[in-house]
Amino acid sequence: MSHLLEKPNIAMPIKTTSGQLSTTAAAAVTVTTNANLNATNTAAATATTTTATPNTTSKINENAATQTKDVKASTNFDAVIMSLTAGAAAGALAKTVIAPLDRTKINFQINKSVRYSLNGAILFLKQTYAKEGVLALWRGNSATMARIVPYAAIQFTAHEQWRKILSVDKDGTDTKARRFIAGSLAGITSQSLTYPLDLARARMAVTDKYTGYKTLRQVFVKIWIEEGPRTLYRGYWATVLGVIPYAGTSFFTYETLKREYTEMTGNSKLNTLTSLAFGAAAGAVGQTSSYPLDIVRRRMQTMGVTKDGHNKYPSIFVTLKTIYREEGIKNGFYKGLSMNWIKGPIAVGISFSTYDFIKELLRDLFHLKRGREGGNSHHN
């Protein structure tokens, strides 16, 4: 009975006596038609999306690669700018602080008749102050600044670039030899590009404003006219031979101490006092290793304005032989070294610590700038 009652609900007639479609059938046809249309549209959209996906993906990858390249180029450019700026500031500050001691050292280096002692150095400073005033203690510092600003900027920047080229300590490796070579090449690069300024600074340091050179420009003019342009590079090879152990040992010592400190403490950032101490140690080692050649280059650079005349120190070999014969090793090749042990660690310590501090500061500023620019471009 129940079976008979349920049957009509399943099999309803599709036509009325007038042959028209029933309301139910019409609705069924409409639903079926709409479903087919929707299915067709969905398939078409899917096909369109599928067709467009390779092009869209390609454009996204291309844009991402371009952005990555731009960021990398920007980062490399920023790194050079940061190194140049930090190096220039570090060199200027360090040399200004020790300028009076530097002038005193040079005075003893080029005068073989004056025996060096700490009391003699203090006496020279007092006499210079009494005769010419306090600013005379910084005489030649303008030439020093004209040289040290580009010199230090180039040296620190060159060191960063040579480290990359030589893959120094890359991926945590310990490449001691490459660390030394990178420092030496950085010193050679900067010294080669700024050598005439170093010679001019030495000339101004050993003369007074009354009998010597009044301005940096006058140094170059007088040398060019009276001694010839080749004089501007007199002592260059002695300087290069000296800068190899000096710059190599200084950078090597400082970077090695930083590496050991990081391994012991787990902290890669040095505080100011630690950086000063490591820089001072690097300066002491570097100055001692290259000091005899520093004596040679000063004698050759100042030969035209000292009592020794124009022909006493014509070459490195002759200068070494003359100094050894007339003054010996201690009083000749290491004359004034104790003064360098005072001023060298101070200068190098200030230089390295200032460089690291300013570079870190600039890095934060550049990152902040890039973050703002990225945020602005995202909103746009």
C-alpha positions, 0 to 999 in steps of 0.5 A: 500500500505504501509502495503504491502511494510513493510511486506517483511522487517519483514518476510525475507526468510531463505533459498536461492535456493541452500538451504544454510543459508543466511548471515543474518540467520547465523549472527542471529545464531552466536549472539544467540549462543554467548549470550547463552555462555555468559549467561552460563559463567555469571551464572557459575561465579556468582555461583562460587562467591556465593560459595566462599563468605562464606569462604572469609567472614569468613577469613575476619572476622577471620583476623579482629578479630585477628587484633583487639585482637592483637591491644588490647593486644598491647594497654594493654601492652603499657599501663603497660609500659607507667605507669611503665616508667612514675611512675618511673620518677615521683617518682625519680624526686619528691624524689630527689627534697625534699631529704634534707627536708626528711632527716631533717624530719626523724631526728626529728621523731626518736629523742624524745629528740630533739624538732622540730621547723622550726629554728631547722630544718634549723639549722640541715641542716646548721650543716649537710652541715658544717660537711659533705658537700652539698652532705650529704644533699642527704645522703640516696638518693641512697637508696631512688632511689633504693626504689622509682623508683620501688615503684613509678613505681609499685604504679602508675601501680597498681593504673591503674590496680586496677581502671580497676578491680574495674571499678572505675568511669566507664562510667561516674559514680561517685564511690568515695568509689572505688576511695579510695580503688583503691588508698589504694590497689595501696599503699599496693601493692607497699609498700609490694614489696619494704619495705626492701628498705624503711627500709634501706633508713631510716637507712642511713638517721639517721646515718652519713657515719663515724659511720653508713652505707657507702653503701646500700649493707652494710645496708642489710649485717649488718642488716642480720648478726647483727639483723637477716633477720626479721628486714628487715620487722620491722615496716611493719604492721605500714607502711601498716596501714599508707599507706591505708589512705595515698595512698587512700586519695592522689589518691582519692583527686587528682582524685576527683579534676581532675574530678571536674575540667573537669566537670567545664571547660569541659577540661579533660587535666590539665596544669602543674600548675593545676596538681601541685596544685591538687597534692599538695592538695592531698599530704597535705591531705594524709600526715596529715591523715597518719602521726602518723603511719609514726612516728611509723614506723620510730621509729620501723625501726631505733630502732637498730641504735638510743639511744633507743636501740633494745627493746623499740619499738617492736610492733605497740601497744607498740610504740603508747603507749610509744610515747603517754606516753613520748611525748604526741599527738602534740609533739609525733604523729605529731612531724615534721608535719609542715615540711611534709606540706612543703615537702609533697605537693611539692613531691606529686605535682611533682609526680602526675604532672610529671606522667601525663605529661610523660604518655601523652607524651609516649601515643603520641609516642606509637600512632605515632609508631603504626600509622607508623607500620600500614602504613608499613603493609598496603603498604606491 
